[in-house]
Amino acid sequence: MTAKSDNFTVLSSSAEDKAAFRAVILSTLDAILDSIKDDSAFSGIDPYKLRERIGALEFLPETGDGWDSTLESVKREILPHMLRTWSTSYMPHLHSPALVESIAAELIISTFNSSMDSWDQGPAATEIETKCIKELCALFGYGKESDGVFTSGGSQSNISASVALRDAYLSKRFGWDAKKKGLPEDARKLRLYTSEISHFSFEKGAHMMGLGYDAVVKLPVDDKERIDTAKALEIIQRDYDEGLYPFLVTATIGTTDFGSIDNVFELRKIADRFGMYLHADAAYGSGAILSSYKDRIGDLSLADSITVDFHKMFLLPISASALLVKDSSTLDAFQLHADYLNREEDEEDGYINLVGKSMQTTRRADALKVYISFRMRGKDGYRKIIDTAIENAAYFYGKISENPAFIAPIAPELSSVVFAVKGGDEKNKKIRRKLLSEGIVIGQTVFNGRTMLKFTLLNPALTHAHIDELIEKIQNS
Ligand SMILES: Cc1ncc(COP(=O)(O)O)c(C=O)c1O
């Protein structure tokens, strides 16, 4: 790119601006592709060294450096040390590679930079989100009264659900309008029940809701890391009898470490007994709905709301999540009108302003990624991808269960396997660090007080041969 074309700012219909746009995007594309020299996940650089190199970068020069030189610095100092999520050597977290077409979708999303707050900030984006939500509600078994909204991730979906269902509970039980009046005087009695190994977003949410962590009651899990529903019933009954207000129980459909799945059917019965709401945190396990193993996640339509993350099993780029609600009025918790943004008369004339359903105001058009990947791959394509992840986990578990060098406490239901190499905590920690320095990134967690290793197998490119190779590497580490 010439110095002259460094004068470009934004896209327009002019041939010159289009050429500048193409040049920037294509040179970026080349830089990305050129940076991929092997199949490792990470360069293995020491964190202090990387910090020093990135710390030394010129940040805001008096005179701009121009595109070529800026891209050069990115090529030299940043791209080589980016984590390559598509690598078959990357498996520590619920953090997936992005399907190729969804990266193209990101280009469309960023180029047009639509915002989901009002129809006039994203006409097609608003309609595609509305369409996606309707289809997703049907996919998860919700009826016509349902609705939903895209969010930045599972945390925001879980917290939004907690807020909205808390308000619904206070309204239904006490005729209390929390949106207007805030918390009632006896708000300290409100209780949210969740698995002891559920995601910490429920505690973060309780803090933000003014209830505090103490309002979150951790339910014990059984030997497969699922909520022990008999004990859950006892605990909630005791609290109820003591005059507390149990308002919400959450089912984790795929816990972060083990991918264990709470029994949504039993939890629904418990919720109904005490007039509580039930939320399904299916941030992880929702992907299984498109697999041959969909029965494992249970009937999520029994829940009053569902968190679905597309940036986990569905392999879409961050961010992509949705909160689905069985009763559309649940999302009224977020409805508020501003004269400059979402006038009431707009809605009457067919201009939908989605800001009234979400915690965020400015919001990305993430639904487009879902449309593009779902349309392109269809149920068949996704089934293959998600089946591969689940079957790879079963394969890995099978292999290490029969290998005396390993401990593998629980058979996977989804795509994660927690395990350890016999020999103690320090040995396992060392193995993970050693692999990291070789560009192989695996997970580490704690189970029953012991340091464990973890594979989160989301990558459909991973084969049994890769898994065998990794087992050997770990065993010889
Ligand atoms: C079970 C579960 N729920 C919620 C979340 C939060 O999702 P996000 O990271 O998209 O906020 C996670 C993240 O891993 C998770 O494992």
The ligand as an SDF file (V2000), in Angstrom:
LIG
                    3D

 16 16  0  0  0  0  0  0  0  0999 V2000
  -21.0270  -23.8980   32.1230 C   0  0  0  0  0  0  0  0  0  0  0  0
  -20.6010  -22.5190   31.7160 C   0  0  0  0  0  0  0  0  0  0  0  0
  -21.4820  -21.5110   31.8260 N   0  0  0  0  0  0  0  0  0  0  0  0
  -21.1480  -20.2530   31.4930 C   0  0  0  0  0  0  0  0  0  0  0  0
  -19.8930  -19.9530   31.0220 C   0  0  0  0  0  0  0  0  0  0  0  0
  -19.5540  -18.5250   30.7130 C   0  0  0  0  0  0  0  0  0  0  0  0
  -19.5230  -18.3360   29.3570 O   0  0  0  0  0  0  0  0  0  0  0  0
  -18.7500  -17.0870   28.7300 P   0  0  0  0  0  0  0  0  0  0  0  0
  -17.2990  -17.3890   28.9290 O   0  0  0  0  0  0  0  0  0  0  0  0
  -19.1860  -17.1180   27.3120 O   0  0  0  0  0  0  0  0  0  0  0  0
  -19.1770  -15.8710   29.4710 O   0  0  0  0  0  0  0  0  0  0  0  0
  -18.9510  -20.9700   30.8890 C   0  0  0  0  0  0  0  0  0  0  0  0
  -17.5980  -20.6840   30.3860 C   0  0  0  0  0  0  0  0  0  0  0  0
  -16.7940  -21.5280   30.1890 O   0  0  0  0  0  0  0  0  0  0  0  0
  -19.3100  -22.2910   31.2370 C   0  0  0  0  0  0  0  0  0  0  0  0
  -18.4400  -23.2880   31.1680 O   0  0  0  0  0  0  0  0  0  0  0  0
  1  2  1  0
  2  3  1  0
  2 15  2  0
  3  4  2  0
  4  5  1  0
  5  6  1  0
  5 12  2  0
  6  7  1  0
  7  8  1  0
  8  9  2  0
  8 10  1  0
  8 11  1  0
 12 13  1  0
 12 15  1  0
 13 14  2  0
 15 16  1  0
M  END
$$$$
